[in-house]
């Protein structure tokens, strides 16, 4: 979110909470990317704020509600208000349970077990979501358009375009069973809570093989997840690496040290690193 939008976004979150009977005298910024994550106090609610028209917000909160009801390990919508998108002053506001961080680190076995339970629950829930290859297409479009990635050198552009195409063919050629996925269950989207590991940020949900989700998790986590196609997992790790490399070169990317990360991921891809 642009810096100039942040004060208005905070005001939209606090006024939305207040209108719903939640006292929100203060707001602490927890994360700022394509949307703002705020801890509202003293009501102790997490608010996520995006510009109006953020199309996945409605899908995310509805999916989180259904997965929570099914007992899946996900961050739940705030229980004291209706789980929906609230429109205010040009922003889309959703309200969530705030989980106080714990000192306990999530073990690889617990991480894998929680992800396995999430996948099992997701197999029982229908939600209209894009396929994981749609995200590959988005990365390919960034690489193909110099106006969208003006700092990407020609040799790197050619290499990355070829790598994305080769990996797309390799993964599609395996014909793996697809299901609803988290989309990005990396450690930054896993909370250590008193109730065990919980997955957050369901905005990236898509359909694909479970190996695509596992490609975002540390290798030691995957060792505890049963019945993996390890060859497919290796291809998916490379694919995720190539996608992230592409996004780090997009004009306006706000990832910290994004260009440095983009160069490092290109180096890893050329070295055949699994990610």
ABEGO torsion letter per residue (X at the ends): XBAAAAAAAAAAAAAAAAAAGBBBABBBBABBBABBBBBBOAAGBBBBBBBBGBAAAAAAAAAAAAAAAAGBBBBBBBAABBBBBBBBGGBBBBBBBBBBBBABBBBAAAAAAAAAAAAAAAAABBBBBBBAAAAAAAAAAAAABAAABAABBAAAAAAAAAAAAAAAAAAAAAGBBBBBBAGBABAAABBBBAAEBBBBGAAABBBEBAAAAAAABBAAAAAABBGBBAAAAAAAAAAAAAAAAAAAABBGBABBGAAAAAAAAAAAAAAGBAX
